[in-house]
Structure formats: structure tokens, C-alpha cells
Amino acid sequence: MRTKIACTLGPSLQEVVDIEKAISLGCRIYRINFSHGNPILWRQLADNAREAAEKRGEKIVLIGDLRGPSIRVSGLETSISLRAGERAKFSLDGPLSLPYPRFFETVEVGDTLLLDDGRGMLKVVAKDETSIAAEAIRPATISPNKSIVIRGKEVQVPDYLATCREQLQAAADMELDYVGLSFVTKAADVDAAKTFLHEKGLATGVIAKIETPSGVKNVDEISERSDAVLIARGDLGMHFPLEYVPRLQKTIIDAAYNACKPVIVATQLLGTMVNEPVPTRSEIVDVMTCVEDGVDVLMLTAETAVGRYPLESIQWLVNIAETYEKGIEPRRALPPSAEVVDRFALAVVNLAESLAAKIAIFTINGNMARRIARFKPVSGIIAATPNHDVVPRLMLLWGVTPLLLEAQSYAEGLEKLEKKLEEERLAEPGDTYVLTYGLVKEPIHIVKMKKFM
């Protein structure tokens, strides 16, 4: 399977034995949602996933999805149900609290509040400096720690890093492979997180979640600065009319393609499987569309975190992806900002496909693998690297199978990779491979074609 599968750990998928089953089904990427729980729980989930991977003899990727400047309901122990016309009072500090002063600076009488992915809708009918009264437009449930959005408005955050510094530190302490930055609005948000991690000597990747109007507006510069881009369809559907979400998804995919960054799509891929053992027909079409649009990673959220059928959800996602990625018509257009290395990558793909050959590369930092993967070669890519920190970067890329291979130079790496293909039986008799390495500033660059006998 070329498309990568990610799932979210939680009450429904947290035991080592169950994560082992998820790995055996093909899921190699695991998200830990920092909007729920605490550092002790997050570490336990990470430890369980690592133990499961070790038992299965597989590599996995761990993502800490940071809460960021999300506005969430505090003070509740149980959910509150409102009928249409009933009111609730939210305050800065009270039984039903929103401990965000800037929220109360932003909200106005007449604004619409959206809760629970838009299922709950309230109208603000009264306001003072530290509280509001809101009336349910339709039946709504206010649940503990659930996000709340002012339709058509963004609560401005003067210091993005201040909203997630503690959780960044927790992710750093756990040595996670990636952090997901929620509610990114500009490239500087990504830069701040990268600087924080770099100063601690970490190679943690940064995934920018696009979920607000500002994030969409600045998606090109955000994509350039991040290591991957995540289409957060849940919050996009809170900030934009729902009918806009498919077009926004394509816009974000285009930005990631042009920046040569892997793109993840999340939220309600198989939402009905939270409670049902099979997906709807429309969900299957949605996943198929994501695959055909060239998404690198399909991510399950509530389906595996709190759903009744977590493993079945993974199996269905695998089935759909495997069925439709075979007929994908990959985009082969060079982006406007294409450099020599991009043209080289496309040439490698075209050469391999003209020979019905597979592709194997040796890469120090993963850049060449990323550029080749962008063009979705039908045979996939085997990418060898001597750098442990690069392996998780390779695992997010469509069609890339990573190998850890010690070598001191590109020439040595290419030679060892050729031997590794035979030793690991990645090359069968009759297979043809196009082998190369990351483009370097040398007068001669080797692209090798070999037919294994």
C-alpha cells in the first residue's frame, strides 16, 4: 500500500495488544491528542505504542497533537444539554468557563457560537467584559473540554508559542517524532516552534494544521516552513460554511504539493464507524477522493480514539486506499518554483516508469525522497538513510519504504543499498531498479540502472 495510514490513540485504542493489531493491519503513524488527558497519560500511550512496535519488529511514527490556542469549555464535569431557546452563561471564571480574556474581547452580541464540530449552535444575546449569555438556536450539548468557535471570527493570539510552550516541552521530553501545531495562522508560528525544539537539540518534525481563515490565507508560506501539512476538516467546517470544505481541501493539497511537503487529511473520514461496524457509501467516496487527490496520509481521529470499532476502521481505510490508489493518475506538473533538483526527481520517475523499474535512493536528509515521492511513482520508492532522525520523515511520504543504512558517503551508500536490496529480498530475480542518491554539488552525478538476476 502506498498511502500511509494514521490513527489516534485513546480509550478505544491504547492497550499494547490492540496497538499490535493496528500495526499488523498497516497503521504505522500514531497521534496522541494533547487536548485531552495529561503528560502522564500521553507518555503511557507513547510507551505502549513503542512496546507494540518493538514486539512487531516495525518502525512507527508518534505525533503529539498540541492543543494550541484552542478555545475550550472548562469547569464542567458532565455534559449539559440545551433545548432550542434555552440559555447558558459562559464566564471567564465560573461553573461554565472560557478562561480566555481575548475571547470576551472578540465576541459581540448577535454572534453565533459553534460547538461540537458545528452540531451545537448558540446565539450571543448578552455580554459584559467577562461573561456572555447565549441562546440555543437548536438543541445543543455543551461537553467538558470541547472547543467553541465564533462563526466568522478568529480570536487573535499575540504570542503563539506562549499557548503551547508547556505542551511542546512535554512532546520534547517524550522524544516524539512530530508535533502538530493547532490553529497555525502564519509562518512565524511554525518558526517559533521549530526554534524552541532546535534550541533543545531535537530533530522533531513540525506539522502545521490548517483550520482557520488566516491559516488558509497564508497556507503557501506555512507549507514552505513546515515539515508536513494537516487538513483539519473539523475546525475548517467551523470557520467556513461546510460546502466550502472540499474546495479548501484541494487548495491546501495544492499548496503542500507546490512546497513539496507531505499532506495529511483528518476528521470524519469514517465518522459513522464511531458507532457502526461499516462506513457509509459517501464516506468511501470521500476517502477515494482523498486518495485520488494525492494525499500522503489518511488519519483517523474519533474512530480509533473513542469509537466502538477502532480496528475495523483501520481495516476499512486500508481496503479503500488499496483499491483506489492503483488507478491514481499522479500529478506530474512541476511547480512554479521548481529547481534543478525537482527536475532531476521528475526525470528519475519518468526513467523508472519507462523501464517498468522500481526506484531506490540513498538520502542523507530525506529531501530527494520527498521530491521523488511528490510525483507518486507507480512502483513506490525504497529510501535508505544513515540518519535515524530522517526515518520518521520518510514514513510520512506516499509510497516510501525507509531503510536505515550506515554509510559515510553517497557512493558508499549507493553500493550498500544495492547489496541490501538483494540481502533483504527487496529485489527479486528479474526486477529492474533505478538507483540514485541526493543531488550534490559535484560535476558528475550517478543514476544507475540494474536488472537483478
N, C-alpha and C positions, 0 to 999 in steps of 0.2 A: 504494500500500500504506500502511495506517495504522499497523500495528505496526512498531516500529523493530527493526532487526537489528544486533547487535553480535558481533564475533568477537575472538579472542585472537591476537595476533601471536606468532610463534615460528619454529622451524626450517622448518616447513612453509609458512608464510606470512610472508615477510619481505622478499622482493625487490620493488622498485618495480613491475615489470611485473605481478607477481601481485596486489599490492595494488590496482593499477589495475583488474584484472579483478574483484576483490572489490567495488570501488566501483561498477563498471558493473552488477553483479548486484543492488545495492541496499543494501550494507552501508556505513553511514556512521559507525559507532561502533567504535573500536578500543581494545582492552585490552592493556596491557603488564604482564606478571606480574612484579612485583618480587621474588617468591620465588625466581626463577631468574635467573642472569646477573649483570651488574654495571652501574654507571651508564654505562659506555661503550657497552655493548650496548643498553641501554634508549634512550639518545639516538639511536643509529643506527636503531633501529626507528621511533622518533618521526619522525626526519628522512625516512626512506623513505616513511612514511605521508603526511607533509605534501607531499613531492615528487609522490607519486602523485595526491593530491587536486588539487594545482595543475595537473598535466597533464590531469586530467579536468575541471577547472573546477568542482569540487564542494567544498562545506564538509564537514569531518569533525570528529568529537569524539575526543579522546585521553584515555584513563583510565589512570592509574598505580595499579595494584592493589598496595597495600603489604602487606608480609609481616606486620607487626604482631607480637603476642606468640605467634605460632605456634610450637609445639614441633616441631623438625625434626631429623632424624638428620644428624650431622656426622661427619667423619673417614673416610667411605667414598669410594673411587674407583670401585668397581664394586658391583653388587648382590650380596647374599648370599641364597641360597635355603635355607630350613629345611624339613625334613620334620616331620611330626607327631611330637611327643615330643622333638625336638632343642631345645637351649637356646642362647640368646645372652646375652652380658653387655653391658649398657649402663652407661656411667660418665659422670661429669661431664667428664672429660678423658681420652680414651683412643682406641683404634682404632675403637670403635663408641660415639661420644659423643653425649650430650644435654647441651649446655652451658647448662643452666637449673637453678640450685640449687633453685628453688621446685618444680620437677618432683619432685625427690627428697624434698622435704619433704611433698609431697602423696601420692605413690604409696605403697601398702601391699601387703604380701604377700597374695595372693589376688585382687588387682585384675586386670582384663582390659585389655590394651593392644590398640588397633586401629590398623592401618596400611593404607596404600594404599586409602583410601575404604572400609575395613572388610573388604576381601578377606583381609587378614592378621590373625590373632588369636592373641595370646600371653597366657599367664597368668604373673603375677609369682610366683616361687617362693622368692626370697630377696632380702634388701635390707640395705644398710647406709647410712651417711649420704651416700655419693657414688656408689653403684652399685646396680644390681639385676640379678638373673638372671631371665630369662623363658623359658618353655617354649612351643613352638608347639602350639596346640590343633589346628590343621590346617595343611597346607602353607602356608608364608608366604614372601614375598620382602621383604627389607629393602633399600631402594634409597636412594642418596645424596639428601639434601635433601628427603626425603619426610616429611610430617607424621605425628605419632603422638599418639594421644589416650588418656586414661584413661577407660574407659567409666564414665559416671555421675558424673564429677568434672570440675571446672574448676580449672586452675592459676591462682591469684589473681595479679593484676598490680597492684601498688600505684600505679604511675605509668605510665598507658597511653602518654602522649606519649613517655616515655623509650624505649619499644620501637620507635618508628617515626620519631623525630626526623630521623635521617640520611636516611631514605628520603623523608620529607616535603620535606626540603631539596632532594634530587635532583629530585623532581617539580616543585618551585618553580623550580629552575634551568632545567628543560626547558620551563617555561611550559605544562604540561599543563592541560587543561580541567577535569579532575576527579581526585580521589584516592579510591581505595576503601579504607576503613578495615576491616581484618580483625579479627574477634573483638571487635567492639564489645559492651560489656556494659551500658553506661548512657549517658545523655545527656551526662554530663560528658566522656566520651571524645570525642564529636563536638565539644563546645565547645572542648576543648583544641586539637584540630587546626585548627578554624576560627580560633581566636585566633592560633595560630602563623602561619597563612597571611595573616591580616588584618594582622598586625604587619609583614609583608613587603610590604604594599601590593598583594596579589594577590586576584583575584576567583575563585580556583579553587574549584570546587564540591566538596562532600564527600558521598560515597556511603557509607552505613552498611551494612555486610554483617552480616546476621543469621544466626548459625551456632552459637550456644551457648544453653544453658538460660537464662542471665542475659539474653542478647540478646532471646530470645523473651519472657521475663517483662517486660522493660522496653521492648518494641517500640513502644508508643504514644508514650512520651516521646522515644525515639530517633528515631522518624519525624518528630515535630514539629520536632526540631532539625536534622535532616539535609536535604540538598538532593535526595536520592534514596535509595531503599532497595533493597538487593540480597538476594535469597533465595539463600543459598549452600547448595544442597541437598547438596553433597558432605559438608561438615562437619556439617550438621544430621543427616545419616544416620549420622554417627559418634557424636554426642552423644545421639541419641534412637533408639529402635527404628525400623527402616526403615518399618514400616507406619504410623508417626505422621507421616511427612514430608508426604504430601498434605494432611492437615489443618493442619499447621503452615504450609504454603504458603498456604492460604486465610486463615489467621489473619493472616499478615504482609501479604497483599494487602489485607485489610480495614483494617489499621492504616494502611497507606500511603494508601488511599482516604480515610479519615477525616481524615488530616493533609494531604490534597491534595498528595501527593508522588509522582513517577513511581516505578514499581516494576519492577525488573529480575529476571528469573529465569535462573539459570545452573546448570550442571553436568549432564552426561549427557542433554541434550535429544535429541541424536542420537549417543549414545555409541558405538554399534556402527560408525558411519561413521569412527571412527579407523582401522579396518581393512577395512571393507566399503564398496562403492560406493553402496549403498542403505540406508535406515533400515529398522528393523523396523516392523511394523504397530503394535505397542504404543507405539513412540516417536512415531509420527504422532499417535496418540490423545493422548499426553502433551502434545505441542505444541498440538494443537487445544484441549485443556482449558485450557492457559495463555492462549490467545487468547480463549477464551470467558469466562474469569475476569477479563479486562480488564487483563492485563499490558501495560505500555508497551513494554518491551524484552525481546527474546529473545536471550540471549547464548550463543554457542558458546565452549567453552574448549579442551579437548584436541583436539576435532575439527579445529580450524584451526591450533592451535599445533604439534602433533606428529603429526596424522593424515595418512593417505595420500591423503585426498580432501577437502582444505580447501575448494576452490571448489564442489565438488559438494554439500558440506554446507550451504554458504550458499544455493545454489540450491534445495535441498530445503526449507530453513527458509522461504525466501521463498514457495515454492509452497504450503506448508501454511498459512502465515499468510494469504496472499491468498485461498485457498479458503474459509477459515472465518471471517475477520473480517467478511465480507459479511453473515453471518447472526447476528452478535453481538446479543444483547439487553442493551444497556448499562444499568448501574445508574443510576438517576436519583433515588435517595433522598438527601435532604440529611442530612449527618452531624449528630450531636447538638450539635456545637459550631458549627453553621452561622451565619455572619454575613450582613449585608446584601449584601456583595459576592458571597457564594456564591449567594444567592437571585437576584441580578442575573444571574450567569453561567448559572444554570439557565433563567432566563427568556429569555435570548438564544438558547440552544439550542432551547427549545420554540418560540420565534417563528420561527427559521430553518427548523425542520423542518415547521412548519405551513404555511410558504410554499414548501416544497421549495427553499429558498435555501441558498447557501453562506455561510460566516462569514469575515469578515476583520476583524482588530482591529489597533489601534496600541497598543503597550505599551512603557512605559519600562523596567520591571524584570522583565517576564515573568509577573507574578502573575496578571493577568487571563487570559492564555493558559493558564496552569496550571489555573485554576479551570474554565474552559470545557472544556478537554481532559479533565478528570476525568469529564465526563458523556458522553464518546465520541460527539459529533455525527456523524451518518452522512456528512455532506459533508466532514468534516475542517475544518481551520482554517488560514487564512493569517494569520501573525502578523508584523507589521512592528515593528522596533525601531531606534532610533538608537544603541543601546548594543552595541558589539562583544562585550562580555563576556556579554551576555544570549543571544546566538545559540546557544552550546553548551547553555544551559539549555533553550531551546526545542526543540533537536534530540532531546532525550530524551523529549519528550512525545508520546503517542499522537496520530496524525493531524495534527500541527502541521508546517506548512511555513514556515520562518523567512525573513524578508526583512530586509536591512539598509537602513534608510531614514532619512536625515538630516532632522530636524525639530526645531524649538525649542519646540513646544507641542503639546498634544493636538489642537487644532483644525487646526494646520498639518499634523500627521502624518496625520490622517484625510483631509484634502484630497489630500495627496500619495499616500496609499495608494490612493485611488480612481483617480487617474491611472495609478499603477503597475500596477494590475490590467489596465487597457486596454493600456498600452505593452508589458507582458510577455506579453500574450495569456493571462493567467490568468483573465480574464473573456471568454467568447465571447458573440457576439450571442444574446440570449435568456436568458442567465444572470441570476439574481437573487441579490443579495448583501445580507446584513445586516452593516452596518459599525458598529463602535463602538470604544471605547478603554477604558483602565483607569479604574476608578471613582475619581473625585477629589472633594474636599470643596467642591463648587460647588452652587448651588441648581438648576442645570439640567444634565442630562446627555443627550448626543445619542446616539440609536440610529437609524441611517439605513438605509433600505431602498432599494435601487436596482436597477432592471432595465436591463441593458446592451443597447443597440440597435446 
